[in-house]
Amino acid sequence: MRTIQASVFKTHCLTLMDEVATSGESLLITKHGKPVAELKAHRPPPVKSLIGLHKDQIKILGDIISPAYDGEWNALK
């Protein structure tokens, strides 16, 4: 990880942002020799939504609407 002073980062901000975006290498920004910020390339999450994640991969076998138990049910037993 490269380290750069805040004053240098301030003057070359846009160029450094482009470099980080293309290379993927993080940049540590320091102020008076102490780390204050880290610039990382943005990477979108691998899965946008769980809805439809397994589309066309799961098959429903049998009847999923009818009750599974055909006998009489008594809740007071």
N, C-alpha and C positions, 0 to 999 in steps of 0.2 A: 504494500500500500504506500502510495506516495504521500509525502507530507509537504504542506505549503503554508506560508505565512498568510494571515488574513489580509494584510495590505496588498500582497501580490495577487491573492484571489480576487480582491475587490477590483483591481485594474484589468484582470484577464478573465473575469467571471464567465462570460458567454463562450469564449474559446475553451476554457476548462470544462464547462458543462458539455460541450460537443465531444471533447476527447473522452470524457467518462462515459457518455452515451454510446460511443462507437467501440471503445475498448472493453467496457464492462468493469474496469479496475476502479476501486474506490479511491477517494481522495480525502485525506485527513487535513483539516484546516486548523491551524494553531494560532494562538494569540499570546505573545510573550513566552513562547516555548511550550505552552500548555494546550492540549487538544480541546477545542471548543465545538467542533462540528465535523460531520463526515458526509461527504457527497457520494451518493451511490447512484448507479444507473437504475432506472425504473424498469421493472420486469412485471408484466401482467400476471395475475395468478393463473395457474395451469387450467383450472376448471372454473368457468364463470358461474355456473349454477348447477345445483344437484337435480333440478327438474329436467327430466329427459336424459339423464346421464346413461341409463341402461336401455334406452329406446332400441327396439328391435333385437334385444338380447335375452328377454325374458318371455316365456310362453306360459299362459294360464291353461292348466289342464283341468277339465271337469267343470262343474257348476260351482261358482263362487257366490251365487246370490241366494240359493235355497238354504234353509237351515241345515246344519250338520246333524242335528239330533231329531229323529222322527217321533220319539216317544212322548208321553205326557210329562210335563215338568211341573214340579211343585216346590216352591221356594220355602215352604214352612216345614219341611221335613228335617 
